[in-house]
Amino acid sequence: MYELIGLSVVLIAWAAVSGRAAQFSITVPIALMLAGHLLAGGSAPLVSLDTSSTALQHPLQATLALILFADGTGITLGRLRRAGHLPLRLLLVAFPLTVLLGYAVGALLFPAASGWVIALVAAAVAATDASLAEAAVHDERIPHDVRLAVKVESGCNDGLAAPLVLFFLSGALAAGHDEGTAPLLSHTLRELAIALVVGVAVGVGAGHLLRWARKRAWSTVTAERLAYLAVGVLAFEAVHALHGNGIVAGFVAGLAVRAVDRDLPAVRLQTVHDVVTLLSAGVWFVFGSLVWRSLSALDWRVVGYALLSLTVVRMLPVAASLVGSHRPRREVLLLGWLGPCGLPSVIFTLLAVEQLRGPAATLTAVLITATVLLSVLAHGLSAAPIAQRWELGPVRSAGPPGPAARP
């Protein structure tokens, strides 16, 4: 009860000062993390949060499933065409290279750690959250195709990271059992297969039904807003009941809805995005309460891993993926920098730490927490200055090429 009171007070207070805070590049995650630390962190918290409870697992999984569902519904063929080849290069080349390079750096810095744990962390921090750099992503002074590519990448790569993180988590859990990794890994693959089948079935079925009703004016906007939220919840809960992976099912259902209803109006998805925003605020608040506790094992290797994850580990794969694209150097650097490590990584951390034990849990928590904290501050505070200084360089149209360019 008191945690909801505390969060509600924080959200009301944030709404009152959000405009002023934006002038100083203070973002929602920064504010909520600070509030979570002040109210629910430390040795004598004003608000008590039981983050060790297994009861937290289901809400966290549902939150990530709805985030991925919302991301999936935002991926359209038209949007991909307008973004050109950039999203495909970032997703199919840069993302796997980022995971591999992140694993190599982690293995080098922490040679005694389990390879499964290092792989889990590498996949978790490879998921990007464009909302942390919102000031740059929405500033029209930056070329349209660059901004669109960042949005599309952010909407897709957390869906790609989720099955990897869950697979590596299963390997880390299985490593401590005598029966070996094969049974748990095969179980994970079955969960992913169930998620794929049920996610497609729910998304295609509901998408066709709601599209059919809308074309005949049988439905209302308000009812459809609730219905699309229900589609995401249905995909998650149905797969969970069948012992599949509800997180992946949410993403698959979102992709399926958009695939069968390419002209789905954005206004129909407003409730989905509003609920995701509220749930995300709660996750950032919880994360803030855990930050300093998780960083108790902080040392130079952890700081080095966080710095490298946001720079070299991200930027080199992006640069490699753009070879031959003839992009200006500063656009390559910008695409490399605009890969914030945010909300999906936080949820991956909370889910993994609840199941891992001992040094594996400690290492996972400190590495991802340090990377996310640094990303929230660095990307949040740098986004507006980057957009403001962009026009000082060589001028290139901020709109998409060709006759479709917007003023």
N, C-alpha and C positions, 0 to 999 in steps of 0.2 A: 504493500500500500504506500509506504513512505517513499519508495523509489519512484513510483509514478507521480507522486506529489512533487518530488524534487525535480524530475524531468519536465513536468508541466510548467513549473515556475520558471525553469531555465528557458524553455521555448517561448514563453510569453515575454520574458525579459529580452531575449534575443530579437524577437520581432520588433520590439520598441527601439532597438539601437542598430539593427542590421544595416540600414542605409549609411549611417555614420561609420560603422565598422568597415564597410566595403571600401570606403575612401582610404583606409589604412591597410587594405589587402588582408583583413581578418575574415577568414572563411567560416562557414558553419562547422566543419570538423574541428578547426582550431578552437572555436568557442565552446563546443560541446565537450571536447577532450579536457579543456581547462576546467569546465564546470564539473565534469565527472571526477576529476582529481580532487578539486576543492571540497566537493560535497560527499563523495563516496570513497575517496582514496585515503592513504595515510593510516596511522595507527589508531586514530580516534575519529572515524568518519561520522558525519551528520546523518548520512543515509547508508544503510547496510545493504549490500548487494551480494547474494550468494552465487557467485560466478562458478563455484566448483560443483554445483548441483547438476546431475544428469538431466534434470527437468529443463535445463537451459538448452539442451541439444536440439530438441524438436523445434522450438521457436527460432533458433538460429538457422537451422536448415530451411525452415519455411521462409524466413526472410531472404536468404540467398536465392532460394528457388523463385520467389517473386521478383527479385532484382533481375535474375537471368531471364525470366519470362518477359519482363518489360523490355529488356535489351533485345530479346528475340523478335518481339513485335515491331521493333524500330528498324529492323534490317530489311530493306526493300531492294528489288532489282534496280529500280530507278535511282535510288540513292547510291547504290554501288556503281552504276554507270556514270553518274555525275562525278564520283570520286576517282574514276579511271582505274589505273592499275595499282595505285598506292595501297589501298587496304589489303589487296591480295599479297603484295610484296611483304607488308608488315605482318600479316597473319601466317602466311605459308612459309616464309623464309626467316623473318626477324624473330618471330615468337619461339619456334623450336631452337634456334641458335641462342636465344637469350636463356632458355632453360638449360641448355647444355653448358654454356659459358658460366652461368650461375652455379651449376653443379661443380664445374672444374675449380672455380674460385673457392667455393665452400670446402671442397675436399682438400685443397691446398692449405687453407687457413685452419681447418679442423680435421687433421688426418686421423685422429682417434675416434671420430664420430661415425655413426652408422651411415652407410651410403644411402639407405632408404630415407633417413631423416634429412640429409643434405639435399637429396632430390626433391623431397616434399617442400622444403623451404624455397628451393630454386623455382619450382613451379608456382608456389603461392605468391612470391613477390614479382613474378613475371606478369601476373594479371594487372591490367592498368585500370585506372579510375579517372576519366577525363574531368569529372566534376571538381577535382582538386585544383585544376588549372582553368577553371571556368572563365576567368577574366580574359585569358588569351584565346581559348577555344571559341568564344563568341564574339571576339573583336573583329570587325570587318576590315581592319587594316591589314590583317594577316590573310594571305591568299585563301580563297574559298576551298579549293581542293585539299589544301593542307589541313584546314580545320575540319573538313568533312571526313578526311581519312582518319584523323585522331578520334573522332566520334565513333566512326564505324569500328575501328580497331578496339576501342574501349568496350563497345557493345558486344563484341564477339570473343575477344581473347579470354575473358573470365569464364565464358562457356567452354573454351578449350582447356583452360587451366583446371577447372573443377574435376573432370574425370582423372586427370593426371595426379592431382593432389590426393584424391581418394584412393587411387591405385597405389601411390607411394606410401600413404598412410597405412594401407592394408599390409604392405610389405614390411613396414617398420613394426607393426603390431605382431606380425607373424614371425619376425626374426627372433622374438623372445620365447617362442614355443618350440617344443621338441619335434612336433609333427612337420615342421618346415613351412615354407612359404606357399607351396603349391595349392593347398586347400583354400587358404584365405584369398589368394589372388584369383583363383577360379571363381570363388564366391563373388568377388568384386566384379568380375567380368559378367557374371549372370545378372547382377544388380544393374549394370549399365545396359545390358541387352533388354531387360524388362523396362527400364526407363525409356529407351528408344522406342519400343513398340507402343507402350501406353501413352507416352508423350505425343507421338504422331497421331494415334487414334483420337485422343482427347482434343488436340489442337485442330485437326482436320474436321472432325465431327462438329465441334462447337463453332468453328470458323465458318463452315458451310451453312449451318443452321442460322447463325446470326446475320450472315450476309444475305441469305435468302429472305429472312424476315425484314431486314432493313430495305431491301429493294422493293418490297411490296408495301412498305409503310405500315407494317404490323407492329413494329417496336418503337420505343421512345429512347431518346438519348440517355435519360437518367437510368432507365432499366438496362440499357446496353452497357453503361459504365460499370454497373454492379456485376453484370454478366461476365464481362471480360476479366474482372478481378476473380470471379468465381472459377473461371477456366483455369487460371494459374493455381488457385487453391486445389481444385479438383485434380489436376495433373499431379501435384505434389502428394496429396493425401491418398489418391488411388494407388500410386506406385508404392507409397510407404506401406499401405495395407497388403500389397503383393510382395513385400520384402525386396523392392527394387530401390533404385537411387532417385529420390524425389528431387534432389537438386538439379541433376542433369535433365530429369523429366520436365522441369519448369522451363528450361532453356529450349528444349526440343518442341514443347507445346507452343511457345511463343513464335518460334520459326515457322511451325506448321500453320498457325493462325494467319500469319502474314503471307505465307505462300498461297493460301487459298482465297485470301481477301487482300489483294494488292492495293485496293483503293480504300482501305479501312481508314476513316477519318480520325485524326489525332484526338479530337474531342471525346471520342468514345473510350479512349484509354486514360483519360484524365484521372479517374479514381484509382486506377492501378498505380500511376505515378505518385499520386498524393499519399497512398498507403505506403508505398516503398520509401518515400521521403520521411514519413513519420517513423517507420521501422528503422531506417538508417540512422536517424537521429538517436534512437535508443541504443543502437549498437555503438555509435561513437561515444555516447555517455558512459556505457559500460567499459569501453576500451580505455577511456580516460581514467577510470577508477583503478585500472590494472597496470597502467604504464610504468610507474616508478617501481612497483613490486616486480614486474617482469624484468626491469633493467637492473635488478640487484646483481646480476651476473655479468654486467657490462665490463668489457675490457677492450684493449686496442684492436683485437682481431674482430670483435663484433662491430666496432665503429668502422673498421676498414671494410668489412663485408657490406655494411649498409651504404657507405660512400661508393664503393665499386658497383653495387647493384643498381644505383640510380644514375651512374655515369658510364663507365667502361662497359659493364655487362649489358646495359641497354643500348648504348650509342653505337658500339661496334657492330652488333647484329643489324641494327637499322641501316647503318652506312653500307654494310655488305648487301643488304636486300635492295638498296637503291642504286647499285652499280649498273651503269648503262642507262639510267633514267634521265641523265643530263639535268638533274636538279641543281640549283644554286647551292653552294656550300652552306649558307646560313639556313636554308630550308631543311637540309639534311640534319644539321645540328639541332634545329628546332624540333623536328620530328623525333630525334633521339631524346631530347630533353622532355618532351611532352609525353612521358610514359609514367605518370604518377602511380605510386603503390598505395592503394587506398582501401575502401570498404570491403571488397571481396577478400583481400589478404587478411584483414582483421577477422572476418568470419572464419576463414580457413584456420587461423591461429586458434580461435576459441574452440572450434570443433576438434582440432588435433590435440591440443593440450589437455582437454578433458579425457581423451582416450589413452594418450601416452603417459608414461610414468618415468620418474627419475631423471637422469641426465638428458634423455631424449626430449622430454617435455620442456625442461629448462632451456635447452639449446634452441628448440623450435620457437619458444616464446620470446626469448631475448633477441634472436636474429630478426624475426619478422617484425616484432614491436619496434626495434631500433630503426629498421628500414622504413616502416610506415610513418613513424614519428618524424624522422628526417624528411620524408617525402611531403608530408602534410605541411610542414613549415617551409621547406625550400620551394616547392611548387606553388603553394598558396601565396607566399609573399613575393615570388618572382613573376607570376603570371601577368599582373597589370603592368609592371615596368617593361616587360618584354614586348607587350602589345604597344605601349607608348613609344618605345624606341624603334619599333619595326620600320616605321616610315622614314627613318633617318638613313636607311640603307638603299640599295638599288630598288627602283620601283617595279613591281610586277602586279598585274591586275589582281584584285582581291576576289573577283568573281570567277565563275567557271568559264573555261575557254569557249569560243564560238558564239553563235547568235543567242544562246541561252543565258549569257552573262548578265548579272543583275548590277544595277548601279550601286 
